[in-house]
Amino acid sequence: MEDASFSWKDTPCLFSLNLKIRSGNLVGVKGAIGAGKSTLLAAILGEINLISGKLRLYVNSISYAPQSAWIFADTIRANILLGKPMDEERYQNVIKACCLDVDLQDFGEVGDLLMIGDKGINLSGGQKARISLARALYVDADLYLLDDPLAAVDSKVAKNIFDQCIGSRSLLCGKTRILVTHQTHFLVEADQMILLTNGHINELHIEQPVENKSSNDTSQTDLSNDTSETDSSNGNETDWTLNTALTDMNSIVKRETSSDGAIKWSVWLQLFTSPPLRWFGFFLMIILMLSNEALYDFTNSWLSLWSSKDEREQRSSFYAYVYLGVILATLIVALIRTGYIFYIMLRGSTHFHNRMLKGILYTSLRFFESNPSGRILNRASKDQQAIDTNSRAYFILFATTRWFGLRLDMITSLLTLATAILAVALRHQLDPSAAALSISYCITLTALFQWAMRQSAEAENFMTSAERIHEYGQLVPERDQNSSKNGVLIQPTDDWPSHGIIEFKDYTFRYRPELDPVLKNLNLRVESKEKIGVIGRTGAGKSSLLQALFRLVNQSAINGTILIDDIDIGCLSLDHLRSHLSVIPQVPILFCGTLRYNIDPFKQFSDEECLIALETVQLNKLVRNHPDGLHMLVTELGTNLSAGERQLVCVARAILKKSRILLIDEATANVDHTTDRMIQDVIADKFRDCTILTIAHRLNTVVNSNRILMLQRGEVAYFGVPNNIDLSQDDTQN
């Protein structure tokens, strides 16, 4: 880079960068949140605009591991290979280097063929991050861009991953690596270190000792020897990489159901009997349709009767006035019928949409695990697939239409012929006007038949969408939405929980009834205002502990009880339970809207209180520098904010809520150490009278806790004061 400046839109975000990276170097990038670290990687990838200066890349291929892991609904193996051919030796080396071998053994016989849900919903944050890193490492690229891949794992796993994947004796030794991280102690091994401050670069060089450089020259040979030794020693542990015939019988993503045949009559009735008129509206529509057809037929019959009279009676104005009146009545009823049918259809479609939305909002979390978000969006909007299908089959549709139309014409022609023969054969018994009217009807029947068939086919086709929406409207709501599992709903006082005491009694937690337990037979008690640090290897069940408190899985998959202030949370309505707990999640959740809406979605607090909360987490500068201030636009998922800023918004949201129980899931994983200390000080000050459960991989964030809860494979390995445990050791060693 030579004096290079970059921007996402019009305003520059990286300024006058001068940087030269030698081939095979490890380059570390550090800086405060919002300094532009991820943007620097985006600039190298060509994802943002170069507005001045020069950027030259002397590489043929780039591999990228993003800060937020991208996981799609498929097997773990498919997520790592990403369409690349299988190189078994490299694949096994990558799996072991990313410390995924232990997790794959825990998954049982299915191993890396385990089906995972959309966005990795059934994996922990650390597992998703390591799968994303493994995907990047599996590609034999010239340049590797690694955006904070160690943030979501504990310190022991992070050290192993750095040594085996990134460091000087790793799989990537000899490759050019750019590592963004807040864990600056890893950057001691870097050949270059870049400090980013407000979009500007300060480049720091670290001279490696001679012995390190010489070891780099032989590291590839040593690594291959080490790898072969590891393979031979671990050959009997598991054969998960070799058995390609296995399939996951407990696939979490279900195939979308499809059925042939006509649309069920119940769907049609649901459409036409929607609120507010329901069955009365349906019968009124039938009456209007029959009345309109009866009036139309009466006009023709009256005209036939009028023409059969003698000349003197035909001149009577009575027949003319009746005919005119019937025509006007037919026109009025036709207009009323058309408007009313439009009203019924509009109300029906609105009812279908509202019921679908209610079904999606109140259904259990398992539904979202089994159905990718794209499938749900297709139900809620027009299927894009219909365009491709219709275009591809247009010729067949055209030919079939002509084939069907010819046969309809033949049927109506035969009917007209039969009517004409009967009219001639019965000419002495049949009134001439009636015979003429019958033949007239038969002639018009040809066009009417084709129109009716075409309309019925189109209605059947469009009702497929209504049937799909109707299916989501029938989703089973979460259990205990309105009643508890024993049929008795407890309504606690408004100030519940007043103490914040949490107690687990023989508690076992599964994500689905047929899966193995994630938390096993927990028995522990957290006292009022106590600060608990939850630690353990990635995938040990730490985040599952928070899901258990929020009751995010079906009660049928749970054994035991959780008491909050001596009240079983299984006897509370979900709305009451979740509204009285605060959480700072591992993945910050932001909505499309204003910044104020994201920290106070229900408008319970004033602008001044919102500004104070943002100032507490040091986001007041972000608000002041934006022309819209507190009402600045936040894009979907907060993509216009850095990962650290998104996490700080979630902290501000929790400060405003003022709950007695606060659950923190890796709140500081994506922020620098300065911001980490600031967040810890804010939490200690603002939540001193609250019960806090903190999940953390940075052990310094929980070292001041009253007690430490260590989880190992879903079981309590230790629960006591921090003084009695060496936090520098791996949980498996304790």
Secondary structure by P-SEA (a helix, b strand, c coil): ccbbbbbccccccccbbbbbbcccbbbbbbbcccccaaaaaaaaaccccccbbbbbbcccbbbbbccccccccccaaaaaacccccaaaaaaaaaaaacaaaaaaaacccccccccccccccccaaaaaaaaaaaaaaccccbbbbccccccccaaaaaaaaacccccccccccbbbbbbbccccccccccbbbbbcccbbbbbbbbbcaaaaaaaaaaaaaaaaaaaaaaaaacccccccccccccccccccccbbbbbccccaaaaaaaaaccccaaaaaaaaaaaaaaaaaaaaaaaaaaaaaaaccccccccaaaaaaaaaaaaaaaaaaaaaaaaaaaaaaaaaaaaaaaaaaaaacccaaaaaaccaaaaaaaacccaaaaaaaaaaaaaaaaaaaaaaaaaaaaaaaaaaaaaaaaaaacccccaaaaaaaaaaaaaaaaaaaaaaaaaaaaaaaaaaaaaaaaaaacccccccccccccbbbbccccccccbbbbbcbbbbbcccccccccccccccccccbbbbbbccccccaaaaaaaaacccccccccccccccccccccccaaaaaaaccccccbbbbccccccccccccccccaaaaaaaaaaacaaaaaaacccccccccccccccccaaaaaaaaaaaaaaacccbbbbccccccccaaaaaaaaaaaaaccccbbbbbbbccccccccccbbbbbccccccccccccccccccccccc
